[in-house]
Amino acid sequence: MVDFSLSADQESLRDLARKFARSDMAPHAAECDRTPRFPEEIYRKAYELGLMNLNVPVEFGGSGLKVFEQCLIVEELAHACGGMTTSVIANCLALEPILLGGSPEQQERFLKPFCAEYNFASFGLTEPSGGSDAGGLQTRARREGDHYVLDGEKCFITNAPHASLFTVFATVDPSRRTKGITAFVVPRTARGVSTGKDEEKMGHRASSTSTVRFDGVEVPVNDRLGEEGEGFSIAMRTLDQTRTPIGALATGIAQAALDLAAAYSLKRQSFGKPISEHQAIQIKLANMAQAVHAARLLTWQAAWTIDQGGKGTLESSIAKCFASDSALHVADEAIQTFGGYGYMKEYPVEKLLRDAKLTQIYEGANEIQRTVIARELLRRYA
Ligand SMILES: Cc1cc2nc3c(=O)[nH]c(=O)nc-3n(C[C@H](O)[C@H](O)[C@H](O)COP(=O)(O)OP(=O)(O)OC[C@H]3O[C@@H](n4cnc5c(N)ncnc54)[C@H](O)[C@@H]3O)c2cc1C
């Protein structure tokens, strides 16, 4: 039987996230976007409430949540601020390779001390030469006895300037493409690790993004995740887990846009009546509501599939792609509903459009999601 009701635990998790989002995040969203500012005090509180290391098992100090519960939380946070949400959930992305590819000894050694304190980790896959073609990455890992030497540069890395730990993907042999890619855990304190300046971004400006350089960084063989050549699979399986919460993040932005547009339409008058009484606006709101609803249901279904033990590649790609496209469209329609005021920075809807845009790009651009969807689909017809 399909059941869309939430358990008491799920409801209390969602309520915790909603309360935090509305009382701690939302009041600072505009200021952190404008300045821009990385609000450490808010992230620290998210950590203290157990909203940061959502996917890490409780035995290692995380919240031990399934993907479905993660999505409930992420949607609530994103309703208040997409950028802050990106920074709050980036640890899930960065730590997932350790959960998927790390030995029990590595999980204990890396995750326990990390989660015991307020810390950031970053996921280092994308490089200046290209993110979509991850199999073509150029960062080198040369084995020298009991350690590897890493050389290369990653770009667009979320939270990198604040990270104490990096999961890094490098190749032991570029000619082997995906089969040469190997995953490592690298502490920020390792000699030769440096981060670049904070990128000036269109949206998600409460989040921090920069390059990370590895110049002759020595990484013990003990800190390699899995075997040589297993890194690509670890990265792809990581994204299979974390893509669905991006669907939830996009849904949160879209829901915020719908809420603002509907409330505004009841107050704003034109031709002697609220604009909500014009059918053109009603149709707009109805279409926005359909998109939000469908995005949420696709996200929940993808999360459910993964939580049941399924790979969820098709479902999570569909959810992420649809929810992010919907978020951009719904935010656009919210601006249109606000008319000229929607275009002004004084009002909150233009930020939603800028924040929604990123959800179409990161964790696999939507063109790549469509490629994945088509591949998975065609396989079933072959
Ligand atoms: C704010 C922000 C935060 C990010 N955080 C992280 C992070 O923490 N860690 C990390 O590793 N990465 C991160 N990324 C990187 C992100 O995942 C990449 O930007 C994304 O995967 C796209 O890679 P690219 O930018 O190199 O674009 P490219 O790969 O150069 O692609 C350019 C365009 O071509 C399209 N394209 C490319 N190949 C194909 C194809 N085969 N078929 C059809 N279309 C194609 C793409 O969809 C895109 O539209 C972040 C990016 C941003 C902007």
Ligand as a Chemical Component Dictionary entry (heavy atoms), coordinates in Angstrom:
data_LIG
# 
_chem_comp.id                   LIG 
_chem_comp.type                 NON-POLYMER 
_chem_comp.pdbx_formal_charge   0 
_chem_comp.three_letter_code    LIG 
# 
loop_
_chem_comp_atom.comp_id 
_chem_comp_atom.atom_id 
_chem_comp_atom.alt_atom_id 
_chem_comp_atom.type_symbol 
_chem_comp_atom.charge 
_chem_comp_atom.model_Cartn_x 
_chem_comp_atom.model_Cartn_y 
_chem_comp_atom.model_Cartn_z 
_chem_comp_atom.pdbx_ordinal 
LIG C1  C1  C 0 27.551 27.277 -6.660  1  
LIG C2  C2  C 0 28.093 25.955 -7.104  2  
LIG C3  C3  C 0 28.437 25.004 -6.149  3  
LIG C4  C4  C 0 29.005 23.788 -6.536  4  
LIG N1  N1  N 0 29.430 22.900 -5.579  5  
LIG C5  C5  C 0 30.199 21.837 -5.965  6  
LIG C6  C6  C 0 30.844 21.011 -4.991  7  
LIG O1  O1  O 0 30.696 21.190 -3.776  8  
LIG N2  N2  N 0 31.635 20.003 -5.433  9  
LIG C7  C7  C 0 31.830 19.751 -6.764  10 
LIG O2  O2  O 0 32.586 18.837 -7.085  11 
LIG N3  N3  N 0 31.218 20.512 -7.696  12 
LIG C8  C8  C 0 30.432 21.552 -7.340  13 
LIG N4  N4  N 0 29.834 22.344 -8.291  14 
LIG C9  C9  C 0 30.076 22.062 -9.707  15 
LIG C10 C10 C 0 28.859 21.606 -10.476 16 
LIG O3  O3  O 0 28.506 20.310 -10.106 17 
LIG C11 C11 C 0 29.217 21.760 -11.971 18 
LIG O4  O4  O 0 29.212 23.153 -12.249 19 
LIG C12 C12 C 0 28.294 21.022 -12.889 20 
LIG O5  O5  O 0 28.442 19.632 -12.742 21 
LIG C13 C13 C 0 28.529 21.387 -14.366 22 
LIG O6  O6  O 0 29.889 21.330 -14.702 23 
LIG P1  P1  P 0 30.570 22.569 -15.445 24 
LIG O7  O7  O 0 30.211 23.780 -14.704 25 
LIG O8  O8  O 0 31.996 22.286 -15.659 26 
LIG O9  O9  O 0 29.849 22.649 -16.849 27 
LIG P2  P2  P 0 30.271 21.841 -18.164 28 
LIG O10 O10 O 0 30.492 20.422 -17.841 29 
LIG O11 O11 O 0 31.334 22.599 -18.864 30 
LIG O12 O12 O 0 28.935 21.966 -19.022 31 
LIG C14 C14 C 0 28.549 23.181 -19.678 32 
LIG C15 C15 C 0 27.172 22.970 -20.274 33 
LIG O13 O13 O 0 27.219 21.919 -21.245 34 
LIG C16 C16 C 0 26.280 20.913 -20.908 35 
LIG N5  N5  N 0 26.847 19.605 -21.223 36 
LIG C17 C17 C 0 28.087 19.134 -20.924 37 
LIG N6  N6  N 0 28.232 17.882 -21.377 38 
LIG C18 C18 C 0 27.064 17.548 -21.985 39 
LIG C19 C19 C 0 26.576 16.384 -22.632 40 
LIG N7  N7  N 0 27.318 15.267 -22.736 41 
LIG N8  N8  N 0 25.337 16.404 -23.138 42 
LIG C20 C20 C 0 24.562 17.504 -23.014 43 
LIG N9  N9  N 0 24.953 18.640 -22.414 44 
LIG C21 C21 C 0 26.186 18.658 -21.903 45 
LIG C22 C22 C 0 26.074 21.072 -19.397 46 
LIG O14 O14 O 0 24.857 20.519 -18.979 47 
LIG C23 C23 C 0 26.117 22.567 -19.243 48 
LIG O15 O15 O 0 24.877 23.107 -19.608 49 
LIG C24 C24 C 0 29.186 23.519 -7.923  50 
LIG C25 C25 C 0 28.788 24.454 -8.883  51 
LIG C26 C26 C 0 28.270 25.658 -8.490  52 
LIG C27 C27 C 0 27.891 26.656 -9.556  53 
# 
loop_
_chem_comp_bond.comp_id 
_chem_comp_bond.atom_id_1 
_chem_comp_bond.atom_id_2 
_chem_comp_bond.value_order 
_chem_comp_bond.pdbx_ordinal 
LIG C1  C2  SING 1  
LIG C2  C3  SING 2  
LIG C2  C26 DOUB 3  
LIG C3  C4  DOUB 4  
LIG C4  N1  SING 5  
LIG C4  C24 SING 6  
LIG N1  C5  DOUB 7  
LIG C5  C6  SING 8  
LIG C5  C8  SING 9  
LIG C6  O1  DOUB 10 
LIG C6  N2  SING 11 
LIG N2  C7  SING 12 
LIG C7  O2  DOUB 13 
LIG C7  N3  SING 14 
LIG N3  C8  DOUB 15 
LIG C8  N4  SING 16 
LIG N4  C9  SING 17 
LIG N4  C24 SING 18 
LIG C9  C10 SING 19 
LIG C10 O3  SING 20 
LIG C10 C11 SING 21 
LIG C11 O4  SING 22 
LIG C11 C12 SING 23 
LIG C12 O5  SING 24 
LIG C12 C13 SING 25 
LIG C13 O6  SING 26 
LIG O6  P1  SING 27 
LIG P1  O7  DOUB 28 
LIG P1  O8  SING 29 
LIG P1  O9  SING 30 
LIG O9  P2  SING 31 
LIG P2  O10 DOUB 32 
LIG P2  O11 SING 33 
LIG P2  O12 SING 34 
LIG O12 C14 SING 35 
LIG C14 C15 SING 36 
LIG C15 O13 SING 37 
LIG C15 C23 SING 38 
LIG O13 C16 SING 39 
LIG C16 N5  SING 40 
LIG C16 C22 SING 41 
LIG N5  C17 SING 42 
LIG N5  C21 SING 43 
LIG C17 N6  DOUB 44 
LIG N6  C18 SING 45 
LIG C18 C19 SING 46 
LIG C18 C21 DOUB 47 
LIG C19 N7  SING 48 
LIG C19 N8  DOUB 49 
LIG N8  C20 SING 50 
LIG C20 N9  DOUB 51 
LIG N9  C21 SING 52 
LIG C22 O14 SING 53 
LIG C22 C23 SING 54 
LIG C23 O15 SING 55 
LIG C24 C25 DOUB 56 
LIG C25 C26 SING 57 
LIG C26 C27 SING 58 
# 
